[in-house]
């Protein structure tokens, strides 16, 4: 009589083990399915955003090619009809999706390949880099981009890079992108993030101060960052609803930088940054120099205190 009871007990345990195994397998399959669904949804959302971002570039390019009418009075040029490249956020609804667009004038940035050491040093000092460190990095930037192997005072050439454990050495050629600045001796990630939004390798010629950022303006004019912030706020007051409109039809160009964000534009959703150049008479009448996705938005401007 005991053996059948024992067999039934063993059978019950086997059934329980099988049920447990099936439950684990079912949970695993459900988790896998959820993961695959989430990945698919994310891929679709990413593809959709990229298409929307391309549409935003086309919209911005066509907007900046459409100059305000010469017969239009200045009072008629309100902030809703005149889009200025001063990075003021502009909401744009396309295909049921709200996007936040920010356009800036690329020639209002400092060209990394043309800037002299003193200008580079001043720029770094404006963003809070100590004078001695700024001087060394500025010299290293010049050594990086020039074709010779002569070392600037406080600069760095191939031997200095090798001694620092950086075998690639100086490029001895112009910067192809601002990102290459990360490879310059003495450059830290913190300094790079403060400098990058103010620099370009695309626009040539003199810096257009009409749409320059407070940091660039302070660097060029030798004024404090506080003064530059006030000047830019006064300059851009026309982008505030109800404020006085701009007294000029200048809208910079022909090279612009655009940042496109979805959602609330708080940097948590999809984002794209691109540089495009207007080319009227061609098809299409603009071309994109570069575009990058998922880029972080520029950090807020921090004014260095008098105490350092």
C-alpha positions as CSV (number, residue, x, y, z in Angstrom):
1,X,0.0,0.0,0.0
2,X,2.9,2.4,0.6
3,X,4.5,2.0,-2.8
4,X,1.5,3.4,-4.8
5,X,1.3,6.4,-2.4
6,X,5.0,6.9,-2.9
7,X,4.6,6.7,-6.7
8,X,1.8,9.2,-6.6
9,X,3.9,11.6,-4.6
10,X,6.8,11.3,-7.1
11,X,4.3,11.8,-10.0
12,X,2.9,14.9,-8.3
13,X,6.4,16.4,-7.8
14,X,7.2,15.7,-11.5
15,X,4.0,17.5,-12.5
16,X,4.8,20.4,-10.3
17,X,8.4,20.6,-11.7
18,X,7.0,20.5,-15.3
19,X,4.5,23.2,-14.5
20,X,7.2,25.3,-12.9
21,X,9.4,24.8,-16.0
22,X,6.6,25.7,-18.3
23,X,5.8,28.8,-16.3
24,X,9.4,30.0,-16.4
25,X,9.5,29.3,-20.2
26,X,6.3,31.3,-20.6
27,X,7.6,34.2,-18.6
28,X,10.8,34.2,-20.6
29,X,9.0,34.2,-23.9
30,X,6.7,37.0,-22.7
31,X,9.7,39.1,-21.6
32,X,11.5,38.4,-24.9
33,X,8.4,39.4,-26.8
34,X,8.0,42.6,-24.8
35,X,11.7,43.4,-25.4
36,X,11.3,42.8,-29.2
37,X,8.2,44.9,-29.3
38,X,9.9,47.7,-27.4
39,X,12.9,47.5,-29.8
40,X,10.6,47.6,-32.8
41,X,8.6,50.5,-31.5
42,X,11.9,52.4,-30.7
43,X,13.2,51.7,-34.2
44,X,10.0,52.9,-35.8
45,X,10.0,56.0,-33.6
46,X,13.7,56.7,-34.5
47,X,13.0,56.3,-38.2
48,X,10.0,58.6,-38.0
49,X,11.9,61.2,-36.1
50,X,14.8,61.1,-38.7
51,X,12.3,61.7,-41.5
52,X,10.7,64.5,-39.6
53,X,14.1,66.1,-38.9
54,X,14.9,66.0,-42.6
55,X,11.6,67.7,-43.2
56,X,12.5,70.3,-40.6
57,X,15.8,71.1,-42.4
58,X,13.9,71.6,-45.7
59,X,11.4,73.8,-43.9
60,X,14.1,75.9,-42.3
61,X,16.1,76.2,-45.6
62,X,13.1,77.4,-47.5
63,X,12.1,79.8,-44.8
64,X,15.5,81.4,-44.7
65,X,15.6,81.7,-48.5
66,X,12.3,83.5,-48.5
67,X,13.5,87.0,-47.5
68,X,11.0,89.5,-46.2
69,X,9.5,91.7,-48.9
70,X,11.2,95.0,-49.5
71,X,7.8,96.7,-49.5
72,X,7.0,95.3,-46.1
73,X,7.2,97.9,-43.3
74,X,9.4,97.2,-40.3
75,X,6.3,97.2,-38.1
76,X,4.9,94.3,-40.2
77,X,7.9,92.2,-39.6
78,X,6.9,90.7,-36.3
79,X,8.4,87.6,-34.7
80,X,5.8,85.3,-36.2
81,X,6.8,86.3,-39.8
82,X,10.6,86.9,-39.5
83,X,12.6,83.9,-38.3
84,X,16.0,84.9,-37.1
85,X,19.0,82.6,-36.6
86,X,19.5,83.4,-32.9
87,X,18.7,79.9,-31.5
88,X,15.3,81.1,-30.2
89,X,13.0,78.0,-30.0
90,X,10.4,77.8,-32.7
91,X,7.5,75.3,-32.5
92,X,6.6,73.5,-35.7
93,X,3.8,71.0,-36.1
94,X,4.3,68.6,-39.0
95,X,2.3,65.5,-39.7
96,X,0.8,65.6,-36.3
97,X,4.2,65.8,-34.5
98,X,5.3,68.8,-32.6
99,X,9.0,69.7,-33.1
100,X,11.1,72.4,-31.5
101,X,13.5,74.0,-33.9
102,X,16.5,76.2,-33.1
103,X,18.5,77.8,-35.9
104,X,21.8,79.7,-35.5
105,X,24.0,81.5,-38.0
106,X,27.1,79.4,-38.5
107,X,29.3,82.4,-39.5
108,X,28.5,83.8,-36.0
109,X,30.8,81.2,-34.6
110,X,34.6,81.3,-34.4
111,X,36.4,79.3,-37.0
112,X,38.7,76.8,-35.4
113,X,41.0,76.8,-38.3
114,X,41.4,80.5,-38.7
115,X,41.3,81.8,-35.1
116,X,44.6,83.2,-33.8
117,X,46.1,82.0,-30.5
118,X,45.1,85.2,-28.7
119,X,41.4,84.8,-29.8
120,X,41.3,81.2,-28.8
121,X,42.8,82.0,-25.4
122,X,40.3,84.8,-24.9
123,X,37.5,82.4,-25.8
124,X,38.6,79.9,-23.2
125,X,39.0,82.5,-20.6
126,X,35.4,83.7,-21.2
127,X,34.1,80.2,-20.5
128,X,36.1,80.0,-17.3
129,X,39.4,78.3,-18.2
130,X,42.4,79.7,-16.2
131,X,44.7,82.0,-18.1
132,X,47.8,79.7,-18.0
133,X,45.8,76.7,-19.1
134,X,44.0,78.6,-21.8
135,X,47.3,79.9,-23.2
136,X,48.8,76.3,-23.4
137,X,45.7,74.8,-25.0
138,X,45.5,77.7,-27.6
139,X,49.1,77.1,-28.6
140,X,48.4,73.3,-28.8
141,X,45.5,74.0,-31.1
142,X,47.7,76.0,-33.5
143,X,50.4,73.3,-33.4
144,X,47.7,70.7,-34.1
145,X,46.4,72.4,-37.3
146,X,49.7,73.9,-38.8
147,X,51.7,71.9,-41.3
148,X,55.1,72.3,-39.6
149,X,56.7,70.6,-36.6
150,X,57.8,73.8,-35.0
151,X,56.4,74.0,-31.4
152,X,54.6,77.2,-30.4
153,X,55.4,78.7,-27.0
154,X,53.6,76.4,-24.6
155,X,52.3,74.4,-27.5
156,X,52.6,70.7,-28.4
157,X,53.9,68.7,-31.4
158,X,54.4,65.0,-32.1
159,X,57.2,64.5,-29.5
160,X,55.1,66.1,-26.8
161,X,52.1,63.8,-27.6
162,X,54.3,60.7,-27.6
163,X,55.8,61.7,-24.2
164,X,52.3,62.1,-22.9
165,X,51.4,58.6,-24.2
166,X,49.4,59.9,-27.2
167,X,51.1,58.1,-30.1
168,X,48.9,59.7,-32.9
169,X,50.5,63.1,-32.3
170,X,49.5,66.4,-33.8
171,X,47.4,66.2,-37.0
172,X,49.5,68.9,-38.8
173,X,46.4,69.7,-40.9
174,X,43.2,71.8,-40.6
175,X,40.5,70.5,-38.3
176,X,37.9,68.6,-40.3
177,X,35.4,68.8,-37.4
178,X,35.1,70.5,-34.1
179,X,35.1,67.1,-32.5
180,X,38.8,66.7,-33.3
181,X,39.4,69.3,-30.6
182,X,39.1,66.4,-28.1
183,X,42.4,65.0,-29.4
184,X,44.4,68.2,-28.7
185,X,46.8,68.0,-25.8
186,X,45.5,69.6,-22.7
187,X,41.9,69.5,-23.8
188,X,39.5,68.1,-21.2
189,X,35.9,67.0,-21.9
190,X,34.6,69.7,-19.6
191,X,36.4,72.4,-21.5
192,X,35.5,70.9,-24.9
193,X,31.8,70.9,-24.0
194,X,32.0,74.6,-23.2
195,X,33.9,75.5,-26.3
196,X,32.2,73.3,-29.0
197,X,29.0,75.2,-29.4
198,X,30.9,78.4,-30.1
199,X,33.2,76.9,-32.8
200,X,32.9,75.9,-36.4
201,X,35.0,74.6,-39.3
202,X,32.4,75.3,-41.9
203,X,31.9,79.0,-42.1
204,X,34.8,81.2,-43.3
205,X,35.6,84.9,-43.1
206,X,35.0,87.4,-40.3
207,X,32.7,86.4,-37.5
208,X,29.2,87.9,-38.0
209,X,28.4,89.5,-34.7
210,X,24.8,90.2,-35.6
211,X,23.8,86.7,-34.3
212,X,26.8,85.8,-32.2
213,X,26.2,84.1,-28.8
214,X,27.1,86.0,-25.6
215,X,30.3,84.0,-25.3
216,X,31.5,84.8,-28.8
217,X,30.4,88.4,-28.4
218,X,32.4,88.8,-25.1
219,X,35.4,87.2,-26.8
220,X,35.4,89.5,-29.8
221,X,34.5,92.7,-28.1
222,X,36.6,92.2,-24.9
223,X,33.7,92.8,-22.7
224,X,32.5,90.8,-19.7
225,X,30.1,87.9,-20.2
226,X,27.5,89.7,-18.1
227,X,27.6,92.6,-20.5
228,X,27.4,90.4,-23.5
229,X,24.4,88.5,-22.1
230,X,22.6,91.8,-21.6
231,X,23.5,93.0,-25.1
232,X,22.2,89.8,-26.7
233,X,19.0,89.9,-24.6
234,X,18.4,93.4,-25.9
235,X,19.3,92.5,-29.4
236,X,17.0,89.5,-29.5
237,X,14.1,91.0,-27.6
238,X,12.1,91.0,-30.9
239,X,11.7,87.2,-30.5
240,X,9.5,87.8,-27.4
241,X,5.8,88.1,-28.3
242,X,4.7,91.7,-28.2
243,X,8.3,93.1,-28.2
244,X,9.7,95.6,-30.8
245,X,10.6,94.0,-34.1
246,X,14.1,93.9,-35.5
247,X,15.3,97.0,-37.4
248,X,17.2,94.9,-40.0
249,X,16.3,92.3,-42.5
250,X,19.7,90.6,-42.2
251,X,19.2,87.0,-41.4
252,X,22.7,85.8,-41.7
253,X,23.6,82.8,-43.9
254,X,24.2,81.2,-46.2
255,X,25.3,78.5,-43.7
256,X,23.1,77.7,-40.8
257,X,23.0,75.2,-37.9
258,X,19.7,73.7,-36.9
259,X,18.8,71.7,-33.8
260,X,15.6,69.7,-33.9
261,X,14.0,68.1,-30.9
262,X,10.7,66.3,-30.4
263,X,8.3,66.5,-27.5
264,X,8.8,69.4,-25.1
265,X,12.3,70.2,-26.4
266,X,13.8,69.4,-23.0
267,X,16.6,67.2,-24.4
268,X,15.0,63.9,-23.1
269,X,13.5,62.8,-26.5
270,X,15.0,62.4,-29.9
271,X,17.3,65.2,-31.1
272,X,19.3,66.0,-34.2
273,X,21.8,68.7,-35.1
274,X,22.8,69.6,-38.6
275,X,24.6,72.2,-40.6
276,X,23.1,73.1,-44.0
277,X,24.0,75.7,-46.7
278,X,21.6,77.5,-48.9
279,X,22.3,77.1,-52.6
280,X,19.6,78.9,-54.5
281,X,19.0,77.9,-58.1
282,X,20.0,74.3,-57.5
283,X,17.8,71.3,-57.0
284,X,17.4,71.0,-54.0
285,X,18.3,74.7,-53.2
286,X,20.3,73.7,-50.2
287,X,22.7,70.9,-49.1
288,X,23.5,69.4,-45.7
289,X,27.1,69.5,-44.6
290,X,26.6,67.2,-41.7
291,X,24.0,65.9,-39.4
292,X,24.2,64.1,-36.0
293,X,21.5,62.4,-34.0
294,X,21.1,62.2,-30.2
295,X,23.4,65.2,-29.6
296,X,23.2,66.8,-26.2
297,X,21.9,70.4,-26.0
298,X,24.4,73.1,-25.0
299,X,24.8,73.7,-21.3
300,X,23.4,76.9,-19.9
301,X,25.8,79.8,-19.8
302,X,27.5,80.1,-16.4
303,X,28.9,83.5,-15.7
304,X,32.3,83.1,-13.8
305,X,32.1,84.8,-10.4
306,X,34.6,87.5,-9.4
307,X,35.9,85.1,-6.7
308,X,36.9,82.6,-9.5
